[in-house]
Amino acid sequence: MSGFIGQALAQHFLKLGHEVLGTSTREGWGGISVGVWKLGESLPPELLENVDLVVHAVYDPTIPEELAVAGGAEVIRQAHAAGVRCQLLISTLTAKADSASPYGRQKHRLEQYILAYRGIVVRPGLVVGSGGLFGRLDRLVRRCFVVPVVGDGRHSVYFIGLDELVEAISMLASRPQTGVFNLFHSGGIGFSTMLREIARMHGLRRWLLPMPIWLIDACLLTIELLKFPLGVRRENLLGLKQNSAMVLDSDLGSLGIPPRSFVEAYFANQRNERATKLAKS
């Protein structure tokens, strides 16, 4: 529940009048009942009593891959045994057995478990919101005059707005049908173009510095070994590299969600963030 997607989903379902339960490594989320739980542990049975939908969104890069997959699979099994009507896994477009990133490999393996129990897999593009990789890129552009760019920056990035992802998940959960759904706007946006648009929308001038991927990879690896809290992890870079090489079809249109430009998605997220802050004040 500590992730920005999980919190957005929780608020959405609360507004629809549903009771929302969540898990986190710590307590204290306003208006939401939260059970303290860590990936790899058995889920307390009371958290699954009278539950209709379970959304699996947890990922912890500090937990070894085998333990993380086994822990996730056990929760899926527990939910099925408890009679949960619908289970949904938030995966990634880079989910493959041979994915370059641990995140992609873990999600691929968990997809097999969720589909075996006739669950739903959603693979969102880069989620335009305040958290995750996009949130870190957004803050980097706003804070730094010089912004490093992977390669020549021409590679396309598939994206989806946070509000659109929440809407799509809500729709899929309301008419449960097993399958894999790729959720992003077709065509995407060039990586450098995306960074320039963020700067332009904030009235900022930024210098984009192209850097070879091997150099960025070496820098991130060194920073991780030194345990410096940069925010962007090496596996984020590996995921972006793999994402840019893929040609995929999106299922967003089949859900009735209309096309949207990156700028529209960004402004929509800004408006929603302001509305959320006003509601809390």
Secondary structure, DSSP 4 states (H G I P E B T S, - for coil): --SHHHHHHHHHHHHTT---EEEESS---TTSEEEE--TTSPPPGGGGTT-SEEEE----TTS-HHHHHHHHHHHHHHHHHTT-SEEEEE--TT--TT-SSHHHHHHHHHHHHHHHTT-EEEEE-EEESSSHHHHHHHHHHHH-SEEEEETTS-SEE-EEEHHHHHHHHHHHHHS---EEEEES-TT-EEHHHHHHHHHHHTT---EEEEE-HHHHHHHHHHHHHTT---S--HHHHHHHHHHHT------TGGGTPPP--HHHHHHHHHHHHHHHHHHH-
